[in-house]
Amino acid sequence: MILDAKRLAIAATLLLLATGSWWLTRTVAVPEKTFTGKLRHDPDYTIENFHATVMDEHGRRRYTLSAVHLIHYGDDGSSELEQPYLIQYREGSAPIHTRADKGWMPRDKSEILLQGNAVSTRGRDPRSAGGEIRTDKMKILLDS
């Protein structure tokens, strides 16, 4: 009799654990992840021999930007530039010419980050003797 009661208790315990496991997997299921492609960082377009001119509110050139290759990413709106060349124009002073091996611009196009053999040169003008800056990395604010 004792042996049968032990077997019955073990069977009841196992049945209770099995039922609890089944209930737990049904109620605490991990939600399925659906792939929407939003986490990908793939280019949505590329441009060869890119050239753009940005004007101010009076129709004067603020800067021109060109590159051998531009890659634009739609997920974050950023752009990568290969061999970027930037010319900034300011009234009353000589233009500033800047070039590098690579460049990166965020979605708002407020700045450009240059990397690899970055060289910025300003010619002589009545207000300044001009000069040249050489560095490996350079950040240029385009809205200032």
Contacts in CASP RR format, 6 or more apart in sequence:
PFRMAT RR
TARGET T0000
AUTHOR 0000-0000-0000
METHOD contacts of the structure
MODEL  1
MILDAKRLAIAATLLLLATGSWWLTRTVAVPEKTFTGKLRHDPDYTIENF
HATVMDEHGRRRYTLSAVHLIHYGDDGSSELEQPYLIQYREGSAPIHTRA
DKGWMPRDKSEILLQGNAVSTRGRDPRSAGGEIRTDKMKILLDS
38 75 0 8 1.000
39 75 0 8 1.000
40 75 0 8 1.000
41 73 0 8 1.000
41 75 0 8 1.000
41 76 0 8 1.000
42 73 0 8 1.000
42 75 0 8 1.000
43 71 0 8 1.000
43 72 0 8 1.000
43 73 0 8 1.000
43 74 0 8 1.000
44 72 0 8 1.000
44 73 0 8 1.000
44 74 0 8 1.000
45 72 0 8 1.000
46 69 0 8 1.000
46 70 0 8 1.000
46 71 0 8 1.000
46 72 0 8 1.000
47 69 0 8 1.000
47 70 0 8 1.000
47 72 0 8 1.000
48 68 0 8 1.000
48 69 0 8 1.000
49 66 0 8 1.000
49 68 0 8 1.000
50 65 0 8 1.000
50 66 0 8 1.000
50 67 0 8 1.000
50 68 0 8 1.000
50 69 0 8 1.000
50 70 0 8 1.000
50 81 0 8 1.000
51 64 0 8 1.000
51 65 0 8 1.000
51 66 0 8 1.000
52 64 0 8 1.000
52 65 0 8 1.000
52 66 0 8 1.000
53 61 0 8 1.000
53 63 0 8 1.000
53 64 0 8 1.000
54 61 0 8 1.000
54 62 0 8 1.000
54 63 0 8 1.000
54 64 0 8 1.000
54 65 0 8 1.000
54 142 0 8 1.000
55 61 0 8 1.000
55 62 0 8 1.000
56 62 0 8 1.000
60 89 0 8 1.000
60 91 0 8 1.000
61 89 0 8 1.000
62 88 0 8 1.000
62 89 0 8 1.000
62 142 0 8 1.000
63 86 0 8 1.000
63 87 0 8 1.000
63 88 0 8 1.000
63 89 0 8 1.000
63 142 0 8 1.000
64 86 0 8 1.000
64 87 0 8 1.000
65 81 0 8 1.000
65 84 0 8 1.000
65 85 0 8 1.000
65 86 0 8 1.000
65 112 0 8 1.000
66 84 0 8 1.000
66 85 0 8 1.000
67 81 0 8 1.000
67 82 0 8 1.000
67 83 0 8 1.000
67 84 0 8 1.000
67 85 0 8 1.000
67 103 0 8 1.000
68 82 0 8 1.000
68 83 0 8 1.000
69 81 0 8 1.000
69 82 0 8 1.000
69 83 0 8 1.000
70 79 0 8 1.000
70 80 0 8 1.000
70 81 0 8 1.000
70 82 0 8 1.000
71 79 0 8 1.000
71 80 0 8 1.000
72 78 0 8 1.000
72 79 0 8 1.000
73 79 0 8 1.000
73 80 0 8 1.000
76 106 0 8 1.000
76 107 0 8 1.000
77 106 0 8 1.000
77 107 0 8 1.000
78 104 0 8 1.000
78 105 0 8 1.000
78 106 0 8 1.000
78 107 0 8 1.000
79 104 0 8 1.000
79 105 0 8 1.000
80 102 0 8 1.000
80 103 0 8 1.000
80 104 0 8 1.000
81 102 0 8 1.000
81 103 0 8 1.000
81 104 0 8 1.000
81 105 0 8 1.000
81 112 0 8 1.000
82 101 0 8 1.000
82 102 0 8 1.000
82 103 0 8 1.000
83 99 0 8 1.000
83 100 0 8 1.000
83 101 0 8 1.000
83 102 0 8 1.000
84 99 0 8 1.000
84 100 0 8 1.000
84 102 0 8 1.000
84 103 0 8 1.000
84 112 0 8 1.000
84 114 0 8 1.000
85 97 0 8 1.000
85 98 0 8 1.000
85 99 0 8 1.000
86 96 0 8 1.000
86 97 0 8 1.000
86 98 0 8 1.000
86 99 0 8 1.000
86 112 0 8 1.000
86 140 0 8 1.000
87 95 0 8 1.000
87 96 0 8 1.000
87 97 0 8 1.000
87 98 0 8 1.000
88 95 0 8 1.000
88 96 0 8 1.000
88 98 0 8 1.000
88 140 0 8 1.000
88 142 0 8 1.000
89 95 0 8 1.000
90 96 0 8 1.000
92 125 0 8 1.000
92 126 0 8 1.000
92 127 0 8 1.000
93 122 0 8 1.000
93 125 0 8 1.000
93 127 0 8 1.000
93 128 0 8 1.000
94 122 0 8 1.000
94 123 0 8 1.000
94 124 0 8 1.000
94 125 0 8 1.000
94 128 0 8 1.000
94 130 0 8 1.000
95 122 0 8 1.000
95 123 0 8 1.000
96 120 0 8 1.000
96 121 0 8 1.000
96 122 0 8 1.000
97 120 0 8 1.000
97 121 0 8 1.000
97 122 0 8 1.000
98 114 0 8 1.000
98 118 0 8 1.000
98 119 0 8 1.000
98 120 0 8 1.000
98 121 0 8 1.000
98 138 0 8 1.000
98 140 0 8 1.000
99 118 0 8 1.000
99 119 0 8 1.000
100 114 0 8 1.000
100 115 0 8 1.000
100 116 0 8 1.000
100 117 0 8 1.000
100 118 0 8 1.000
100 119 0 8 1.000
100 138 0 8 1.000
101 115 0 8 1.000
101 116 0 8 1.000
101 117 0 8 1.000
101 118 0 8 1.000
102 114 0 8 1.000
102 115 0 8 1.000
102 116 0 8 1.000
103 112 0 8 1.000
103 113 0 8 1.000
103 114 0 8 1.000
103 115 0 8 1.000
104 112 0 8 1.000
104 113 0 8 1.000
104 115 0 8 1.000
105 111 0 8 1.000
105 112 0 8 1.000
105 113 0 8 1.000
109 142 0 8 1.000
110 141 0 8 1.000
110 142 0 8 1.000
110 143 0 8 1.000
111 139 0 8 1.000
111 140 0 8 1.000
111 141 0 8 1.000
111 142 0 8 1.000
111 143 0 8 1.000
112 139 0 8 1.000
112 140 0 8 1.000
112 142 0 8 1.000
113 137 0 8 1.000
113 138 0 8 1.000
113 139 0 8 1.000
114 137 0 8 1.000
114 138 0 8 1.000
114 139 0 8 1.000
114 140 0 8 1.000
115 136 0 8 1.000
115 137 0 8 1.000
115 138 0 8 1.000
116 136 0 8 1.000
116 137 0 8 1.000
117 134 0 8 1.000
117 136 0 8 1.000
118 134 0 8 1.000
118 135 0 8 1.000
118 136 0 8 1.000
118 137 0 8 1.000
118 138 0 8 1.000
119 132 0 8 1.000
119 133 0 8 1.000
119 134 0 8 1.000
120 132 0 8 1.000
120 133 0 8 1.000
120 138 0 8 1.000
120 140 0 8 1.000
121 131 0 8 1.000
121 132 0 8 1.000
121 133 0 8 1.000
122 128 0 8 1.000
122 130 0 8 1.000
122 131 0 8 1.000
122 132 0 8 1.000
123 130 0 8 1.000
123 131 0 8 1.000
124 130 0 8 1.000
END
